Amino acid sequence: MRYLYYPGCSLKGTGKAYDESLVAVFDKLGMDAKELPGWNCCGATAYMSVDETKAFALAARNLALAEQENGSDPIHLIAPCAACYLVLNKVQKYMAEYGHLREVIANSLKAVGLNYHGTVKVRHPLDVFVNDIGLDKIKAAVSHPLKGLKVASYYGCQVVRPYAEFDDQYNPQTMDQLMNALGADAVDWPLKTRCCGGTLTGTVEEAGLRMSYILLKEASKRGANIMATACPLCQFNLECYQGKMRGTFGDSIDLPVAFFTQIMGRAFGLEAKRIGLQRLFVPVKAAPAMA
């Protein structure tokens, strides 16, 4: 199966550790996943509210580039960022259902010499790892089993809903299955798809902090010594504001928050720097198997 990799803006900036660890894991598993040449922003964030049609056109350009890269053969485009994954799927769905929007986007693409015929399948790496690579191969790649590591798998709002079909929208299991395959213990907890606050940390900080704090507190109460996530914004909110949370709520919250691919990389015996562990604001000292 042929894959293309769409990192999106966040993985080249604040979520760089996600990019580093994902590419390292691809390599370890022998996956051919070339970065999409010439990719651009998916149109997420505020742009979708400013001009939805132009945001759709931005996202569609990436799909057209992926299709062009592979000719008439179906291509699987891996989008690890939760927002990118949602928006690219949303564009596909809207283009299929709304003829006027499809025409507008087609004309926009034509103006830059591109066409899109709907042959790209947008995939999340969780889906690819569990359903294409398979848990048996994941287990076989483990050289440093993460025994004793208790992981709260956090999917966030956008990975499994509303467009994903590879996991349950309310009680997803793919990340938990991966963590167990690595030798870790996936913590059973009820808030794995509850919102972290998103951009509220930058607009209504009090509300955003509380939403993230509730997640961290619940994961800690359930015995987790690390949280795994698949979203750069979730990772940022849950990790980087812990100091403010301690001051605001008078709690000694101190829980490492890593990308699930960093945890995979550690179990595969990859060097800490190669998977971006040095970029974490909250060190993994509380999770000895990761140190």
C-alpha positions in Angstrom: 0.0 0.0 0.0 1.3 3.5 -0.9 1.2 6.3 1.6 1.8 10.0 1.5 2.4 12.0 4.7 0.8 15.4 5.2 2.4 16.9 8.3 0.4 20.2 8.4 1.6 23.4 10.0 1.6 22.4 13.6 3.9 19.4 13.2 6.5 21.8 11.7 6.2 24.2 14.6 4.9 23.7 18.1 4.2 20.0 17.4 7.6 19.2 16.0 8.1 16.3 18.4 5.1 14.6 16.8 6.6 15.0 13.3 10.0 13.7 14.6 8.6 10.7 16.4 6.1 9.8 13.7 8.8 9.8 10.9 11.1 7.7 13.2 8.3 5.2 13.8 7.5 5.0 10.1 11.2 4.2 9.5 11.4 1.6 12.2 8.3 -0.2 10.8 9.6 -0.1 7.3 6.8 2.2 6.0 7.1 4.1 2.8 5.4 7.3 3.6 6.9 10.2 1.6 6.0 13.8 2.7 3.5 15.4 0.3 5.5 17.8 -1.9 4.3 21.4 -1.9 1.7 20.9 0.8 0.0 24.0 2.4 -2.1 24.8 5.5 -5.3 22.8 5.6 -7.4 25.9 6.3 -8.2 25.0 9.9 -8.0 27.5 12.8 -9.6 30.9 12.4 -9.5 30.8 8.6 -12.5 28.4 8.5 -14.6 31.1 10.3 -13.3 34.0 8.2 -14.0 32.4 4.8 -15.1 28.8 4.8 -15.1 28.4 1.0 -11.5 29.6 0.7 -10.5 27.4 3.6 -12.0 24.4 1.8 -10.1 25.3 -1.3 -6.8 25.4 0.7 -7.5 21.9 2.0 -8.6 20.6 -1.4 -5.3 21.8 -2.9 -3.5 19.2 -0.7 -5.9 16.5 -1.8 -5.3 17.4 -5.5 -1.5 17.4 -5.0 -1.8 13.9 -3.4 -3.9 12.6 -6.2 -1.5 14.1 -8.8 1.4 12.5 -7.0 0.0 9.0 -7.5 -1.8 9.4 -10.9 -4.9 7.3 -11.2 -4.1 4.8 -8.4 -5.8 5.3 -5.0 -3.5 7.0 -2.5 -3.7 7.0 1.3 -2.8 10.4 2.8 -1.8 10.2 6.4 -2.8 13.3 8.4 -1.6 13.0 12.0 -2.8 16.4 13.3 -6.4 16.0 14.6 -7.5 19.3 13.0 -5.9 18.5 9.6 -7.5 15.0 9.7 -10.9 16.5 10.4 -10.7 19.3 7.8 -9.4 17.1 5.0 -12.2 14.6 5.6 -14.8 17.4 5.9 -13.7 18.8 2.5 -14.1 15.4 0.9 -17.6 15.0 2.4 -18.8 18.5 1.5 -17.5 18.2 -2.1 -19.3 14.9 -2.5 -22.6 16.3 -1.1 -22.8 19.9 -2.3 -22.5 20.4 -6.0 -22.2 24.2 -5.9 -19.3 24.0 -3.4 -17.6 21.3 -5.5 -17.9 23.5 -8.6 -16.4 26.5 -6.8 -13.5 24.5 -5.5 -12.9 22.8 -8.9 -12.6 26.2 -10.5 -10.2 27.4 -7.8 -8.0 24.3 -8.4 -8.2 24.7 -12.1 -6.9 28.3 -11.8 -3.6 26.8 -10.5 -3.5 23.9 -12.9 -4.9 21.2 -10.5 -7.9 18.9 -10.6 -9.4 16.6 -7.9 -11.4 13.5 -8.7 -11.9 12.1 -5.2 -9.5 9.2 -5.2 -7.6 10.1 -2.0 -8.4 8.3 1.2 -7.5 10.4 4.3 -6.1 8.3 7.1 -5.1 8.8 10.7 -1.8 7.1 11.8 -3.8 5.3 14.6 -5.9 3.7 11.9 -2.8 2.8 9.8 -0.8 1.4 12.7 -3.7 -0.8 14.0 -5.5 -1.8 10.9 -2.8 -1.9 8.2 0.5 -2.6 10.0 -1.2 -4.6 12.7 -0.6 -5.1 16.4 1.4 -8.3 15.9 4.0 -6.3 13.9 4.0 -3.5 16.4 4.7 -6.0 19.2 7.5 -7.6 17.2 9.2 -4.2 16.9 9.2 -3.7 20.7 12.7 -4.0 22.1 12.1 -2.1 25.3 8.7 -3.2 26.7 7.1 -0.3 28.7 6.3 -2.5 31.7 4.8 -0.5 34.6 3.9 2.5 32.4 0.3 3.5 33.0 -1.0 5.5 30.0 -4.2 7.6 29.8 -4.9 7.6 26.1 -6.4 10.9 25.1 -8.0 11.2 21.7 -9.6 14.6 22.0 -12.6 15.9 20.1 -11.6 15.6 16.5 -9.8 12.4 15.8 -12.7 10.0 16.1 -15.6 12.3 15.3 -17.5 13.3 13.3 -15.9 11.7 10.2 -13.6 8.9 11.3 -14.8 5.4 10.7 -11.9 3.4 12.1 -12.8 3.6 15.8 -15.8 4.1 18.2 -16.7 7.8 18.5 -17.5 7.7 22.2 -15.2 5.0 23.5 -12.2 4.7 21.1 -9.7 1.9 21.6 -7.0 2.1 18.9 -4.5 4.1 21.0 -5.2 1.9 24.0 -4.6 -1.2 21.9 -1.3 0.3 20.8 -0.2 1.1 24.3 -1.0 -2.4 25.5 1.0 -3.8 22.5 4.0 -1.8 23.7 3.9 -3.5 27.1 2.3 -0.5 28.8 -1.0 -0.5 30.7 -3.8 1.5 29.1 -5.7 3.2 31.9 -9.5 2.9 31.7 -10.9 6.4 32.0 -14.1 8.1 30.8 -12.7 11.5 29.5 -10.7 10.3 26.6 -12.7 12.3 24.0 -13.7 15.3 26.2 -12.5 18.6 24.9 -9.2 20.0 26.3 -10.4 23.6 25.8 -8.9 24.1 22.4 -8.2 27.7 21.6 -10.0 28.9 24.8 -6.6 28.9 26.6 -5.8 31.9 24.4 -9.2 33.6 24.4 -11.0 32.8 27.7 -8.1 31.4 29.6 -10.0 30.6 32.8 -12.4 28.3 30.9 -9.6 26.7 28.9 -7.4 26.0 32.0 -10.3 24.4 33.9 -11.1 22.1 31.0 -7.6 20.9 30.7 -7.1 20.6 34.4 -10.2 18.3 34.7 -8.6 15.9 32.2 -5.2 15.9 33.9 -6.8 15.5 37.3 -9.0 12.6 36.2 -6.1 10.8 34.5 -4.0 11.2 37.6 -6.8 9.9 39.9 -7.0 6.8 37.6 -3.4 6.0 38.2 -1.8 7.3 35.0 1.8 8.4 35.1 1.7 9.7 31.5 -0.9 10.9 29.1 -0.7 10.1 25.4 -2.3 12.3 22.8 -2.6 12.6 19.0 -3.3 16.3 18.7 -0.6 19.1 18.8 -3.1 21.6 20.3 -4.2 19.2 23.0 -0.6 18.3 23.8 0.2 22.0 24.2 -2.8 22.8 26.4 -2.4 19.8 28.6 1.4 20.2 29.1 2.4 23.8 28.8 -0.3 25.3 31.2 0.4 23.0 34.1 2.3 25.7 36.0 -0.7 28.1 35.7 -3.0 25.3 36.7 -1.0 24.7 39.9 -1.3 28.4 40.8 -5.0 28.7 39.8 -6.3 25.5 41.4 -3.7 25.0 44.2 -2.9 21.5 43.0 0.4 19.9 42.5 -0.5 18.5 39.1 2.6 17.3 37.3 1.8 14.8 34.6 3.9 14.2 31.4 1.9 14.6 28.2 3.6 12.9 25.2 2.5 12.2 21.6 1.6 8.5 21.3 4.3 8.2 18.6 6.9 9.2 21.2 5.8 6.4 23.4 5.9 4.0 20.5 9.4 5.2 19.6 10.6 4.6 23.2 9.3 1.0 23.2 11.1 0.5 19.9 14.4 1.5 21.5 14.7 4.8 19.6 16.9 7.5 21.0 15.2 10.1 23.1 16.4 13.0 20.9 15.2 11.3 17.7 11.7 11.2 19.0 11.7 14.6 20.5 11.5 13.8 24.2 13.8 16.7 25.0 11.1 19.0 23.7 8.6 18.1 26.4 8.0 20.8 29.0 7.1 18.3 31.7 9.9 15.7 31.9 9.0 12.0 31.8 10.7 11.4 35.1 7.3 10.4 36.6 7.1 7.7 34.0 10.3 5.6 34.5 9.8 3.4 31.5 10.1 6.4 29.2 13.2 7.9 30.8 
